[in-house]
Amino acid sequence: MTITAPRRRTPASPGRRRITRGTRRDRGAARREISLEDKYLLEEGRVLLTGVQALVRLPLDQHRADRRRGLHTGTMISGYQGSPLGGLDKELQRNREICADHHVFHVPGLNEELGATSAWGSQLAAGLPGARYDGAIGIWYGKAPGLDRATDALRHGNFVGVSRTGGGLAVVGDDPSCKSSTIPSASEPLFQSLHVPVFFPGNVQEVLDLGLHALGCSRASGLWSGFKIVTNVADAVGTAAVAPDRVDVRFPTAGYEHVPSGNLLAPASLEMERSLLGPRTERALRYARENGVNRIEGARDAWLGIVCAGKSYYDLRQALRDMGLGDDGALERAGVRILKLGMLWPLEPEIVRQVAGGLDEIVVVEEKRAFLEPLVKEAL
């Protein structure tokens, strides 16, 4: 491995170090240069990044995907810092040139609710005279107490909704083990009360993959999507596979298409409520079903079913490995079937009934209060 001299990409980003990787056997072959910026710019291969850095890469990947579809979109990110997402605003500012190249703009909020108001207001930008983008993506971020503060703004934003070329993502940093918070937190019940679909990645790879699905679901349904990032995922460092065709977002073909409106007075607000509780929710469920956001693993002929999501899924698999049930073959022999949920709410009832077929018992593994357990009971 040899290190080349520093190369300047732009006057504002000096000293970027690039590493040329090769071995004695392949000295005659072409060598690929490796950059510290690969975590954001490499479009195919494997990258090393933290959970927070994956959140920075997510809108860049969405922009590249839109560009391949012939869409010219921009992203407006606003929110308020706080652990476990305390470094997100710094990472966005540190890479503001890369973000600007992908039309991603970070405008920190004075507080959580003003950040949320700015983010949902972006969904009306494409309809204004002289609009320069086919659509705008709005991303809000904050920790769990920040979600408490921003609920009114996010509730209004979810009523207004998003367009097929826009999208809304509310990223909340949950700290269930109370590592750096005054109280432990789990935000999925609050997202449910806002009628916002909830996605829960369990590692760095899923921040990228489920993040694209969360934005895809938002566009397909006209609803905002909630994105639950726990401390262990935000602080994690890992490798992730990236490729233009890794996540194939498929929109439900027929039915309702939401058009955002800033008219929040009756009777228009009553029609928003009707679509929110009716066709928009149904399209979110269809999106999860048709895109395989939730999946079943383990035994076809099982007596025990386990339902879990996010970081809890990886804790469960570690526990099973410690018990000698580390692979699908062992689960098959033991008669154990697992439902791994990518979208916690609304809970897709068909896959719940599918995983429950022939079982004697279902165990739900989740953080803090019972959230999934009553939903599973209701679905059955």
GIZITA-V411198 format. One record per residue. N is the residue number from 0. RES is the residue in three letters. PHI is phi in whole degrees, 0 to 359 (none if undefined). Layout:
# GIZITA-V411198
N_RES_PHI ; N_RES_PHI
This chain:
# GIZITA-V411198
0_MET_none ; 1_THR_237 ; 2_ILE_250 ; 3_THR_278 ; 4_ALA_293 ; 5_PRO_302 ; 6_ARG_239 ; 7_ARG_261 ; 8_ARG_277 ; 9_THR_215 ; 10_PRO_302 ; 11_ALA_274 ; 12_SER_229 ; 13_PRO_284 ; 14_GLY_74 ; 15_ARG_291 ; 16_ARG_268 ; 17_ARG_239 ; 18_ILE_242 ; 19_THR_261 ; 20_ARG_258 ; 21_GLY_189 ; 22_THR_232 ; 23_ARG_298 ; 24_ARG_289 ; 25_ASP_247 ; 26_ARG_299 ; 27_GLY_278 ; 28_ALA_269 ; 29_ALA_293 ; 30_ARG_251 ; 31_ARG_270 ; 32_GLU_285 ; 33_ILE_247 ; 34_SER_241 ; 35_LEU_296 ; 36_GLU_273 ; 37_ASP_303 ; 38_LYS_302 ; 39_TYR_247 ; 40_LEU_254 ; 41_LEU_293 ; 42_GLU_265 ; 43_GLU_211 ; 44_GLY_136 ; 45_ARG_234 ; 46_VAL_233 ; 47_LEU_252 ; 48_LEU_199 ; 49_THR_270 ; 50_GLY_297 ; 51_VAL_294 ; 52_GLN_295 ; 53_ALA_297 ; 54_LEU_294 ; 55_VAL_289 ; 56_ARG_290 ; 57_LEU_307 ; 58_PRO_293 ; 59_LEU_294 ; 60_ASP_297 ; 61_GLN_295 ; 62_HIS_297 ; 63_ARG_296 ; 64_ALA_296 ; 65_ASP_297 ; 66_ARG_297 ; 67_ARG_294 ; 68_ARG_273 ; 69_GLY_85 ; 70_LEU_258 ; 71_HIS_253 ; 72_THR_241 ; 73_GLY_235 ; 74_THR_230 ; 75_MET_246 ; 76_ILE_247 ; 77_SER_212 ; 78_GLY_171 ; 79_TYR_219 ; 80_GLN_290 ; 81_GLY_165 ; 82_SER_297 ; 83_PRO_275 ; 84_LEU_256 ; 85_GLY_299 ; 86_GLY_267 ; 87_LEU_295 ; 88_ASP_296 ; 89_LYS_294 ; 90_GLU_293 ; 91_LEU_295 ; 92_GLN_291 ; 93_ARG_297 ; 94_ASN_245 ; 95_ARG_295 ; 96_GLU_290 ; 97_ILE_298 ; 98_CYS_298 ; 99_ALA_297 ; 100_ASP_299 ; 101_HIS_255 ; 102_HIS_59 ; 103_VAL_250 ; 104_PHE_235 ; 105_HIS_255 ; 106_VAL_236 ; 107_PRO_303 ; 108_GLY_275 ; 109_LEU_296 ; 110_ASN_206 ; 111_GLU_295 ; 112_GLU_288 ; 113_LEU_291 ; 114_GLY_298 ; 115_ALA_294 ; 116_THR_297 ; 117_SER_298 ; 118_ALA_294 ; 119_TRP_285 ; 120_GLY_297 ; 121_SER_297 ; 122_GLN_288 ; 123_LEU_263 ; 124_ALA_295 ; 125_ALA_295 ; 126_GLY_269 ; 127_LEU_276 ; 128_PRO_301 ; 129_GLY_76 ; 130_ALA_300 ; 131_ARG_262 ; 132_TYR_234 ; 133_ASP_292 ; 134_GLY_189 ; 135_ALA_236 ; 136_ILE_264 ; 137_GLY_253 ; 138_ILE_235 ; 139_TRP_250 ; 140_TYR_221 ; 141_GLY_180 ; 142_LYS_275 ; 143_ALA_304 ; 144_PRO_298 ; 145_GLY_292 ; 146_LEU_296 ; 147_ASP_305 ; 148_ARG_291 ; 149_ALA_267 ; 150_THR_299 ; 151_ASP_296 ; 152_ALA_296 ; 153_LEU_291 ; 154_ARG_297 ; 155_HIS_296 ; 156_GLY_297 ; 157_ASN_289 ; 158_PHE_297 ; 159_VAL_302 ; 160_GLY_83 ; 161_VAL_230 ; 162_SER_262 ; 163_ARG_295 ; 164_THR_253 ; 165_GLY_253 ; 166_GLY_131 ; 167_GLY_228 ; 168_LEU_227 ; 169_ALA_256 ; 170_VAL_263 ; 171_VAL_243 ; 172_GLY_268 ; 173_ASP_263 ; 174_ASP_233 ; 175_PRO_296 ; 176_SER_268 ; 177_CYS_58 ; 178_LYS_292 ; 179_SER_223 ; 180_SER_233 ; 181_THR_286 ; 182_ILE_224 ; 183_PRO_292 ; 184_SER_219 ; 185_ALA_210 ; 186_SER_264 ; 187_GLU_297 ; 188_PRO_298 ; 189_LEU_290 ; 190_PHE_301 ; 191_GLN_299 ; 192_SER_294 ; 193_LEU_276 ; 194_HIS_62 ; 195_VAL_248 ; 196_PRO_305 ; 197_VAL_243 ; 198_PHE_248 ; 199_PHE_225 ; 200_PRO_284 ; 201_GLY_252 ; 202_ASN_203 ; 203_VAL_297 ; 204_GLN_303 ; 205_GLU_286 ; 206_VAL_300 ; 207_LEU_287 ; 208_ASP_290 ; 209_LEU_291 ; 210_GLY_298 ; 211_LEU_295 ; 212_HIS_291 ; 213_ALA_298 ; 214_LEU_291 ; 215_GLY_297 ; 216_CYS_297 ; 217_SER_299 ; 218_ARG_294 ; 219_ALA_291 ; 220_SER_261 ; 221_GLY_83 ; 222_LEU_261 ; 223_TRP_290 ; 224_SER_243 ; 225_GLY_268 ; 226_PHE_230 ; 227_LYS_270 ; 228_ILE_244 ; 229_VAL_275 ; 230_THR_306 ; 231_ASN_297 ; 232_VAL_276 ; 233_ALA_299 ; 234_ASP_275 ; 235_ALA_291 ; 236_VAL_236 ; 237_GLY_199 ; 238_THR_264 ; 239_ALA_221 ; 240_ALA_279 ; 241_VAL_230 ; 242_ALA_193 ; 243_PRO_302 ; 244_ASP_255 ; 245_ARG_293 ; 246_VAL_249 ; 247_ASP_261 ; 248_VAL_277 ; 249_ARG_245 ; 250_PHE_275 ; 251_PRO_306 ; 252_THR_287 ; 253_ALA_246 ; 254_GLY_112 ; 255_TYR_291 ; 256_GLU_231 ; 257_HIS_277 ; 258_VAL_241 ; 259_PRO_297 ; 260_SER_218 ; 261_GLY_274 ; 262_ASN_277 ; 263_LEU_254 ; 264_LEU_256 ; 265_ALA_295 ; 266_PRO_272 ; 267_ALA_298 ; 268_SER_292 ; 269_LEU_290 ; 270_GLU_292 ; 271_MET_299 ; 272_GLU_297 ; 273_ARG_300 ; 274_SER_291 ; 275_LEU_299 ; 276_LEU_276 ; 277_GLY_253 ; 278_PRO_296 ; 279_ARG_290 ; 280_THR_295 ; 281_GLU_297 ; 282_ARG_290 ; 283_ALA_297 ; 284_LEU_296 ; 285_ARG_296 ; 286_TYR_300 ; 287_ALA_300 ; 288_ARG_291 ; 289_GLU_281 ; 290_ASN_255 ; 291_GLY_62 ; 292_VAL_296 ; 293_ASN_253 ; 294_ARG_217 ; 295_ILE_253 ; 296_GLU_233 ; 297_GLY_97 ; 298_ALA_287 ; 299_ARG_283 ; 300_ASP_251 ; 301_ALA_241 ; 302_TRP_249 ; 303_LEU_240 ; 304_GLY_245 ; 305_ILE_234 ; 306_VAL_248 ; 307_CYS_201 ; 308_ALA_205 ; 309_GLY_57 ; 310_LYS_297 ; 311_SER_298 ; 312_TYR_297 ; 313_TYR_288 ; 314_ASP_297 ; 315_LEU_298 ; 316_ARG_296 ; 317_GLN_294 ; 318_ALA_297 ; 319_LEU_294 ; 320_ARG_298 ; 321_ASP_297 ; 322_MET_267 ; 323_GLY_85 ; 324_LEU_243 ; 325_GLY_272 ; 326_ASP_226 ; 327_ASP_296 ; 328_GLY_297 ; 329_ALA_293 ; 330_LEU_295 ; 331_GLU_298 ; 332_ARG_292 ; 333_ALA_276 ; 334_GLY_74 ; 335_VAL_246 ; 336_ARG_237 ; 337_ILE_238 ; 338_LEU_255 ; 339_LYS_261 ; 340_LEU_265 ; 341_GLY_266 ; 342_MET_247 ; 343_LEU_287 ; 344_TRP_215 ; 345_PRO_293 ; 346_LEU_285 ; 347_GLU_285 ; 348_PRO_289 ; 349_GLU_296 ; 350_ILE_287 ; 351_VAL_293 ; 352_ARG_294 ; 353_GLN_294 ; 354_VAL_290 ; 355_ALA_279 ; 356_GLY_301 ; 357_GLY_82 ; 358_LEU_278 ; 359_ASP_270 ; 360_GLU_207 ; 361_ILE_236 ; 362_VAL_248 ; 363_VAL_251 ; 364_VAL_251 ; 365_GLU_205 ; 366_GLU_276 ; 367_LYS_57 ; 368_ARG_287 ; 369_ALA_290 ; 370_PHE_240 ; 371_LEU_290 ; 372_GLU_304 ; 373_PRO_294 ; 374_LEU_292 ; 375_VAL_295 ; 376_LYS_302 ; 377_GLU_294 ; 378_ALA_295 ; 379_LEU_264
